[in-house]
């Protein structure tokens, strides 16, 4: 069974969020271990650009694996303030360490987040 850290929030689209969930707060976003396992070996990541605006629940990039291409959703609304440049050379970090070195982007929140799941609810979703 995939790990679901208690200190993170989750989207139903299998992204995790870590940070201050308030307008003006900064959060880090990645995909869950469950999603990384389901995708298989990730070979390419198209993340949003720094300065781009993203909207909660909408597509903001793609993840290409040896199995398929999947859409990447933003779990929050805001402005991209950083992307994980290391994933360009090591996209498999998402598989190896999805909650650590596999983070994908950081967002400064511009709209109060809603609809995120706690670890127990996300665990129930993926059970």
FENGIJO-V592750 format. One record per residue. RES is the residue in one small letter. PHI is phi in radians with two decimals (none if undefined). BURIAL is b if it has 16 or more other C-alpha atoms within 10 Angstrom, else e. Layout:
# FENGIJO-V592750
res: {RES:RES}
phi: {PHI:PHI}
burial: {BURIAL:BURIAL}
This chain:
# FENGIJO-V592750
res: {x:x:x:x:x:x:x:x:x:x:x:x:x:x:x:x:x:x:x:x:x:x:x:x:x:x:x:x:x:x:x:x:x:x:x:x:x:x:x:x:x:x:x:x:x:x:x:x:x:x:x:x:x:x:x:x:x:x:x:x:x:x:x:x:x:x:x:x:x:x:x:x:x:x:x:x:x:x:x:x:x:x:x:x:x:x:x:x:x:x:x:x:x:x:x:x:x:x:x:x:x:x:x:x:x:x:x:x:x:x:x:x:x:x:x:x:x:x:x:x:x:x:x:x:x:x:x}
phi: {none:-1.21:-1.26:-2.35:-0.99:-1.19:-1.58:-1.99:-1.91:-2.37:-1.78:-1.19:-1.57:1.35:-1.78:-1.90:-2.34:-2.32:2.46:-1.47:-1.53:-2.67:-0.99:1.60:-1.29:-2.02:-2.23:-1.83:-2.24:-2.65:-1.77:-1.30:-1.07:-1.00:-1.15:-1.08:-1.12:-1.17:-1.27:1.50:-1.18:-1.42:-1.99:-2.77:-2.26:-1.84:-1.72:-1.15:-1.45:-1.05:1.69:-1.23:-1.75:-2.19:-2.12:-0.94:1.48:-1.87:-1.16:-2.33:3.11:-2.45:-2.14:-1.86:-2.11:-1.21:-1.69:-2.96:-1.87:-2.13:-1.39:-1.85:-1.85:-1.59:-1.45:-2.41:-1.78:2.96:-1.98:-1.22:-1.93:-2.88:-2.18:-1.47:-1.09:-1.13:-1.22:-1.10:-1.70:-2.45:-1.10:-1.22:-1.04:-1.13:-1.34:-1.27:-2.57:-1.06:-1.73:-2.19:-1.15:-1.57:-1.03:-1.91:-2.66:-2.12:-2.24:-1.67:-1.27:-2.03:-2.50:-0.92:-1.15:-2.58:1.42:-1.35:-1.87:-1.43:-1.04:-1.12:-1.16:-1.17:-1.03:-1.13:-1.10:-1.74:-1.24}
burial: {e:e:e:b:b:e:e:b:b:b:b:b:b:b:b:b:b:b:b:e:b:e:e:e:e:b:b:b:b:b:b:b:b:b:b:b:e:e:b:e:b:b:b:b:b:e:b:b:b:e:e:e:b:b:b:b:b:e:e:b:e:b:b:b:b:e:e:e:e:e:e:b:b:b:b:b:b:b:b:b:b:b:b:b:e:e:b:e:e:e:b:b:b:b:b:e:e:b:b:e:b:b:b:b:b:b:b:b:b:b:b:e:e:e:e:b:b:b:b:e:e:b:b:e:e:e:e}
